[in-house]
């Protein structure tokens, strides 16, 4: 199953807690604002929708693939999307 890192920078406490609770449904926390997600492509769309509904334009949220599977996608909130190279090769 594809793996991703989700990281966020949200200044509003309630929104930050809501994002953390939402991400806990799909993965485990590895740092205060970073989660390790093991999700398939359909679940990635679910994550995008759920988190996108919680964010404001001042928030920062990134999901980065951490393996070399061909179906990896990266998306960011408030930043131009780009094709990312794998962070970790297995």
C-alpha positions as CSV (number, residue, x, y, z in Angstrom):
1,X,0.0,0.0,0.0
2,X,1.3,3.5,-0.8
3,X,2.8,5.5,2.0
4,X,2.7,9.3,2.5
5,X,3.7,11.9,5.0
6,X,1.1,14.5,5.8
7,X,2.4,17.7,7.4
8,X,0.6,20.9,8.4
9,X,1.2,24.4,9.8
10,X,-2.1,25.7,11.2
11,X,-2.1,28.7,13.6
12,X,-5.7,28.3,14.8
13,X,-5.9,25.7,17.7
14,X,-9.3,24.3,16.9
15,X,-8.6,23.8,13.2
16,X,-5.2,22.2,14.1
17,X,-6.9,19.8,16.4
18,X,-9.6,19.0,13.9
19,X,-7.0,18.2,11.2
20,X,-5.0,16.0,13.6
21,X,-8.2,14.1,14.5
22,X,-9.1,13.6,10.9
23,X,-5.6,12.4,9.9
24,X,-5.6,9.9,12.8
25,X,-8.3,8.0,10.9
26,X,-5.8,7.2,8.1
27,X,-2.4,7.0,9.9
28,X,-0.2,7.5,12.9
29,X,1.3,10.7,14.3
30,X,5.1,10.8,14.0
31,X,5.6,14.4,15.1
32,X,3.4,17.1,16.5
33,X,2.2,18.2,13.0
34,X,3.3,15.2,10.9
35,X,1.4,12.0,10.2
36,X,2.5,8.8,8.4
37,X,-0.3,7.5,6.2
38,X,-0.7,4.1,4.5
39,X,-3.6,4.7,2.1
40,X,-4.6,3.8,-1.5
41,X,-5.5,6.2,-4.2
42,X,-9.2,6.3,-3.3
43,X,-8.4,7.1,0.3
44,X,-6.0,9.9,-0.8
45,X,-9.0,11.6,-2.4
46,X,-10.9,11.1,0.8
47,X,-8.1,12.7,2.8
48,X,-8.0,15.6,0.4
49,X,-11.7,16.3,0.7
50,X,-11.8,15.9,4.5
51,X,-8.8,18.0,5.2
52,X,-9.6,20.6,2.6
53,X,-13.0,21.3,4.2
54,X,-11.2,22.1,7.5
55,X,-8.5,24.5,6.1
56,X,-8.4,28.2,5.6
57,X,-6.3,30.1,3.1
58,X,-3.7,31.0,5.7
59,X,-3.1,27.3,6.6
60,X,-0.4,25.1,5.1
61,X,-1.0,21.4,4.4
62,X,1.2,19.0,2.4
63,X,0.9,15.3,1.5
64,X,4.1,13.9,0.1
65,X,4.7,10.3,-1.2
66,X,7.5,8.4,0.5
67,X,7.9,5.5,-1.8
68,X,8.5,4.8,-5.5
69,X,5.1,3.3,-6.5
70,X,3.9,4.6,-9.9
71,X,0.5,5.8,-8.5
72,X,2.0,8.4,-6.1
73,X,0.6,11.9,-6.1
74,X,1.5,14.9,-4.1
75,X,-0.8,17.8,-3.2
76,X,-0.5,20.9,-1.2
77,X,-2.9,23.5,0.1
78,X,-2.0,27.0,-1.0
79,X,1.0,25.9,-3.1
80,X,1.5,24.9,-6.7
81,X,1.5,21.2,-7.1
82,X,4.6,19.5,-8.4
83,X,5.9,16.0,-9.2
84,X,8.0,14.9,-6.3
85,X,10.8,12.4,-6.3
86,X,10.5,9.7,-3.7
87,X,11.9,10.5,-0.3
88,X,12.6,6.9,0.7
89,X,13.4,4.2,-1.7
90,X,12.4,0.6,-0.6
